[in-house]
Amino acid sequence: MGEQARRDQDDDAEAGIGEAMSDGLPITKAEASQIWKGSKETKRVVRALIDAGWEVFKQGKHYRAYCPCQDEKADTRVSCTPQNDGNHARRLLAAKSRCPDRHELIQ
């Protein structure tokens, strides 16, 4: 394991990020609130995605949200620290709209 990977792992442990995120399980709404605590709009949209049945997994330094219909067009990367919170939230909503089943989501 490289030095950067060790530091990332230590940072995750210090931040209180649960085991569920490191063992391939989707994150919960409570974990989403902790991860995106500084990005209110992104946090709101990620929590709404989870409520709508989407699954969010940690993948390296970032997270990825997968549509419940398993369509590849609707999955998207979710940044932990978006440069522009509002634009990132809108991008997540746009990814949701590409889902062929048009799952319910708070707008």
Secondary structure, 3 states (H helix, E strand, C coil): CCHHHHHHHHHHHHCCCCHHHHCCCCCCHHHHHHHCCCCHHHHHHHHHHHHCCCEEEEECCEEEEECCCCCHHHCEEECCCCCCHHHHHHHHHHHHHCCCCCCCCCC
